[in-house]
Amino acid sequence: MSLQVEKLEKNMAKLTIESSAEKLEKAIEKAYQKQKSKISIPGFRKGKVPRQIVEKMYGKEVFYEDAANELIPDAYDKALAECEEDIVSSPKIEVTQIEAGKPFIFTATVALKPEVKLGKYKGVKIDKIDSEVTEEDVDAEINRERENNARNITVEDRPVKDGDITTLDFEGFVDGVAFEGGKGENYPLTIGSGAFIPGFEEQLVGAEIGKEVEVKVTFPEDYQAEDLRGKDAVFKCTIKEIKEKELPELDDEFASEVSEFDTLAEYREDVKKNLAEKKAKDAKNAREEAAVKAAVEDSDMEIPEAMLETQQRQMVDEFAQRITMQGLSMEQYFQFTGTNYQQMVEQMKPQAEERIKARLVLEAVAKAENIEVTEADYDKELEMMAEVYQMEVAKVKELMGEREKKNIMQDLAVRKAAEFVAENAKESKK
């Protein structure tokens, strides 16, 4: 394998990668062996047609595509290892020569890490971040716990009021005609949740069980179903059941049921302590975010489009992994939201740009300030990973190759740089 690197404009580069004719021949033969059981030519038993006959019938290039797909990944990986440039995007591959008896040549157009011109990153000004825990904060947290422990009581002697949990049948009409997707039976709806079209839930307040009511709404201009956008609709609704939340009494018994404490006073003090820890952590993160944002705004760099696109797709993949863990596929998500993969990639663009710029600036800060990551830092990170994944530290360490270790060390340096920028920031009162 040989490699040539040609620098292009806007932080792009073209890698020309060449594999020997011998490797190409092996890849072609492998492609033939893989496909021969499916090849049928009169005069030969299926799977027994000689390669020369197949190539004569269909042309020598019949196995080229599979051979290229076999060669490219390994050759590209070796080129990456050999290349001294810092590549920050997926490659755009183009085969420039593939012919039996000759070297296999392809190009990979990639983005290179752009140079960052740091501006002010020490002493940047940020708004003062409040981390004080008030009695109102404690009350709100305890009330949330009461909500979580509330019982739903069936109500039969009054109409619907705000906050009720209802079960209803409904059917929607536009210009007197029922529309697709506008009908539901035994549908659970909490009044005031905002789950339905604006104005829908409010009109159910006062409705009585078993009596039909008409709800008049206008679909939003950005509604997911294009044929309904901006249109007036009438929903015929019938309340089938009403339930209301019954909150537990705020007393020592409640405290003992939801915590390890015997009294409400002890429980309240523990809630306050936990909130203080959370607020301190949130304030630290917010301070870092604000300080890094200020440093980014005062820096200068040219982000290659290919680098941005790679980050966008990576973020969509991360999102897909998260919702898959919640039992939802991307296909279902796209159906529910009325979007598609490419639209979601485009939506990620502003966030992707912010993430790239922040990373590049922090890497530059780490270099400028000679921020070091020690083996002790690395070991501590592996211990945390082992705890998260419930594995032995030795096993986690065993799974880490040189590339993985390098990435973790870089991440730790970036984290330290963020802390450095935040620690040196100057707070101003809001």
N, C-alpha and C positions, 0 to 999 in steps of 0.2 A: 504494500500500500504506500502510495506517495501522496503528498499534500502540497498544494500551492495556495497562498492566501493573497487575494487582491482586495485592497481597501477601496470602498466606494464612498459616495457622498452620504451625508446625514447619518453617520455612525453605522453604516452597513458594510458588509464584506461578502465576497464570493469565495468560497472554498472549492477548489477543483481537486477532486479525489479520484485517484486511479488505482484499480486493482488489476492484478496480472491476468494475462490470457488464460493461464492454467486455472486460476480460481473461477473465471467465467465459465470455462469448460466443465468444471465440477458442478457449478450451479445449474448449468443447462442439463447436465446428465441427471442431477437430482430432480429437476422439474419434470423431466421425461419419466423417471422412475415413479414419481408421485402420480402422474396422470395416465400412465400407460394402461392401467386396469379399466379406464373409462373409454379408451380409444377402440373404435370398431371400424375396420376396413375390409371390404370384400376380399376373400382369399386367405384371410388370417383369422385365427381364433382371437376373440376379444381378450385384450391384455397381452397378446403375444406379437403385436406389430413392432418390427424393428424400428429404432429411432430414425434411421436413414430413410425408411419408407415414409414415415410420418412427415419428416421434414421435406421430402420430395413432393408429397401430396399437398401439404399446407404451407410450405415455405420454411426456410431455416429459422425465421423469426418467431415461429409458433411457440417456442418455449422461453423467448427473451423476457417477457414481462415477469413471469414467475422467477426467472433467474435473477433479474434485477432486484425484485423484492427480497430475494434470499441474500443478495450481496450487500445491499445498501445499509441496513441497520448496523451490521458489524463493522463495515468500513467507516461509516460515519462516527461510530463510537470511538474507533481507533484514531480517527482524525481529530476528534475533540480532545482526546488525551494528549495528542502530539501538538495541537495548536496552542500557541502562547497567548492568543487573544482571549478576552473575557466575553464569551458568547452568552447573550441574554434573551434569545428567542428560539422558537421552534424553527427548523430549517425549511426553506422552500426548495424542493429537490427538482432537478432537471437532468435527465440522462442525455449526455452529449455524444457518447459512442458506445454502442453495443453490437458487436459482430464477432462471430466465432473465429478464433485464431488471433484476435487482437485484444489489447487491454480494454477493460471496462472502465469508462470514465463518466463521472457525473459531477454536477455542481450543486452546492448547497448555499443558498443565499441566506445570510443570518444577520441579526442585529448585534452590534458590539456595545458593551457598557459605555454610556456617554461620560464624558468628563464633566465634573461638577465644579463650578466656580462658587465657592462658599462666600456668603456675605457675613452678616452679623449673626453669630450663633451663641455668643457669650453675652449675657446681660440683656437678652431680648425681653421686651415688656409684654406681660400677660395680665389679664384681669384676675383680681383676688378671688380665690375659690373657697367658698364657705364650707366647712366640714363640721360645724356645730350641730349637735343633736338637740332638738327642742322637745318639750313635752308633747307638742302637737304631733311630732314625728313618732313618738312612742305610742300615743293614742292611735294613730293611723295604722301602725304595725299590729297592735293588739286587735284592732277592729278587723283587720284583714284575717287574722287568725280566727276571730269569732265567725266571720263570713265562711271560712273554710269548714267550720264545725257546725254550721247552721243546719237545721232540719227543714225539709220541704213539707209543709202542711197543706193538705187539700182543703180548698175553700169552696163553699157552695151557696153561701148566703149573701153574696155581694158581687157587684160587677168588677171588671178588670181595673187595676190601678197600676201606676208606674212601679216597676221592679218585680211585678208578678212573673211567674214562670207559667206560660200558657201552652196548651195543646190546641191546635186549630186546623180546620180545613179551609182551603182558599182556592180561588180560581180567578185568573186575571184576564181582562178583556181590553182590547184596543179598538175603538170605533165599533163596539158591540160584538167583536169577533174574538174568541178565545185564541191565545197565542201559545206557541210551543214553549214548554218549560215554565209556564205560569200557573201550574196546578200542583197542589200539595195536599196530602191527607195525613191527619194525626201528626202535624209538624210541630216540633218543640220550638218555642220562641220566648225569650226573656224580654219583656217590655223595657225599652230603654237601653238595650244592648247595642243598638246601631247595626244589627245584622242584616236588616232589610233596607230597602230604598228609603232615603230621607223622607220623613213625613208619614210613613206607613205605620210604625209602631205607636206613635202618638195618637192616631185616630182609633186605635183599639181600646184606649183608656175609656172606661165606661161601658164597654160591651158586656152583655150578659150571656151566660152559658146557654147554648142551644138556639140563640136568636141571631139571624143573619144580619150583618152590617156591611155597608159599602165603604170601601176605603179608596179615596181618589188621590192619585200620585202622578208625578211627572218623572219619567226616566231621565237620569243625568245625561248630559251631552257626551260624557266619556264612558257610558255604560258598555260592558263587554259585548253585548249582542247589538251589532250595528243597526239592525232593522228596528230596534226599539229606542234608539237614542233620541232624547228630546220629546218623545211622544207621551201624551196623556193616557192614563190607564185607570180602569176601575177594577178593584179586586172585591169579589164577593167572599166574605169571611164568616166562618162560624166557629165560635169558641167552644171547644169540647170539654176542657178542664182548666181549672185555675189552681195554682199552688203559690203559697207565699213562704218566704224564708222566716223561720223562727230562730232568732239568735240566742245563744246560751247566755245566762246571767253572768255579769262580770264580777266574779267572786273567787274566793279561795278554791272552791270546788272546780271551777273552770281552769284555774291556774294549775291545779294538780293533775288535771286530765290532759292538758296540752304541753306540760313541761315536767321537769324533774323536781320542781319546787312545790312546797306545801301551801304557800301563801301568795296572794296576788301581789303584795309588795315586793317579795323576792323575785317573782316572775317578771314584774315590771322593770326591776333593776337589771335583770339579765338581758331583757330586750334592749334596754338602753345601751348596755355594754356592747352587745352584738351590732347594734346600729352604728355606734361610734367607730367600731373596727371597720365596718363596711364603708361608712362615709369617708374615713381616712384613706382607705384603699381607692375608692372612687375618685377622691380628690387628687391623690397622687397620679392616677391615670389621666385625669382631666388636665392636670398641670403639665404632664409630659406631652400630651396631645397638643395643647395650646402652644407650648414652647417650641415643639418640633415644627408645628404649622408656621410659626413666626420665622423660624430659621429657614424653612423651605421658601417662604415668600421673598426672602432677601437673597436667595441663591439663584443661580442661572445654570440651565442645562438644556440640551436638545434631546428629547425622548424619541427614539426611532419608532415608527408606526408598528413595525413587526414586534418590538418589545411590548408595546401597549396591547396589541392583539393577543399575544401569548398570555399576558397577565389577565386580560379579560376572560379568556377561555378557562384559565386556571381557577378564577373566582367562581365561574359558573359550575365547574366541576366540584369545587368545594361545597357550593350550595346544594348540588345534587346529592352529594354524600350525606349532608346533614338531613335532608328531607327523606332520603332513603332509610335512614336510621329511625325516622318517625313513621315508617310504613307507607310512604307516598312516593310514587314513581314520578319522574320528570314528565312523562306523557300525561299523567293525571293532572300534574301541576299546570301544564300548558293548557289543558282543557278547561280547568277551573278559572284560569286567569285570562284566557283568550289570547295568549301570547305564543311565541315559538322560540326556538333556540337562538336564532340569529338576533331577534329583538332583545332577548335577555342579555346576550353578549354586548349589544350596543348600549343597553341600560347600565351596564357595569363600567362603561368607559370613564366617567368622572372619578369613581372610586378607585379604579385601576390606576389612573394617572396620579392620584393622591398617594396611593400606596407605593408606587414606584419612586416618586420624588422623595418621599419621606425616607425610604430605604437608602437611596443613593446619597442623600444629604447626611444621614447618620453614618454611613460607611465612610464618607469623606471626613466627618468630624472625628470618628474613631482613629482614622489615619493621621489627621492633623494633630490630635492630642496624644498620640502614641498609646491609645487605650489597649491594654493587654488582657488576654483571657488566659488564665492558668489551667493547668491540668486539674487542680482542685475545683475550679469553676465547672469544668467539663464533667468531672465525677459527680458533683452535686446535681447537675442537670440530669444525668443518667439515673440518679437515685429518684428524682422526682418523676421521671418517665416510668421507671419501674413501678412506682407506687400507683400511678394513673392506670397503667396497663396490667397491674397485679402480676408482675413478673419478678424473678430474681434479678438483682442488679448485674450479676455475672452474665446472665443470659442476654440481657439488653446490650451489654458491652460486646458480647460475642457477635451480635447481629450488626454491629456498627463497622462498616468498612472505612477506608481512608476518606472516601468522598463524603460519606455521611458525617464523619467526625469533623471534616472541614466545614461543612454546612452548619453544623451545630455551633462550632466555634465562632463562625461569622455571625450567626444569630445572636450569640451571647455578647459579642462585641457591639452589635447594633443596639442591643438592650442597654448596655452600659453607657453607650453614647447618648441615648435618649435620657437616661438618668442624669448624665452630666449636663446636658442642655437645660433640663428642668431645674436642677439644683442651682444653676447659675442665672436663671431667669429672675426678673424683677417684677414683683406683683404691684399692680396699681388698683386702687379701689374702684369698684364699678360705679 
